[in-house]
Amino acid sequence: MNNLLKTTLIGLFFGTFGTTIGGIIGVTFKNTSKKFLSFVLAFASGLMISIVCFDLIPEAFNLTGIVNIFIGIMFGIVTMILCDILVDKKFNNKIKFKDNKNTLLKTGIIVSIGLALHNFPEGLAIGSGFEASIKLGLSLAIAICLHDIPEGISMAVPMKNGGMNPIRVVFYVILSGITTGVGAFFGGLICSISQAIIALCLAFAAGAMIYVVSGELTPEANQLYSGRMTAIGNICGLLLGIIALNIT
């Protein structure tokens, strides 16, 4: 039980530290151009694609078969569609911004929800890693912390530019990272019981991120700026994700 508590606290620390640093960076930019904002969203999109294609889905395939993975991915996509509809209704009814502020704020909220869901299986990975060895657990935690920094930026920038108070933005960013600690707890608890459950969680996170990329980040990035900067941001995010995943 003592080891499980340590694993949970480590997952909570590394899960919130990276996103918090990214959130602080995101809210400190005073004048954010549409070109830069488009780059950040496209960067996050590329980063998510690399995580889905080279981390979540391959790891899920190591644990279970195609049917379970397909079910998990579809469940993640449907969940994010429902979240999108609920957030859309709330902001259309209660918040009236001019120009693209409403869209940016909604995008930031949706991204934070998607990343919070994504952080849970990341926590599962940390918890499972510590069950295997301390070295593996720490290496996973550090790698996750590093790639959480641009994710924190991708959440904070659209919410800040959508009119949300900076303190509230950082609060939401921190909140999205807490699920890593929750995942670390359950990872340490169930990893020896059922690997199929971990695989389903990984596939669920992959599906949620697929929707975030295709339904929110990419369309919004292209709407903000249609030049090459969007493509460059996407490529940079993809390459950085591949490098970060191979560090461990």
ABEGO torsion letter per residue (X at the ends): XAAAAAAAAAAAAAAAAAAAAAAAAAAABABBBAAAAAAAAAAAAAAAAAAAAAAAAAAAAAABBAAAAAAAAAAAAAAAAAAAAAAAAAAAAABBBBEAAAAAAAAAAAAAAAAAAAAAAAAAAAAAAAAABAAAAAAAAAAAAAAAAAAAAAAAAAAAAAGBBAAAAAAAAAAAAAAAAAAAAAAAAAAAABAAAAAAAAAAAAAAAAAAAAAAAAAAAAAABABAAAAAAAAAAAAAAAAAAAAX
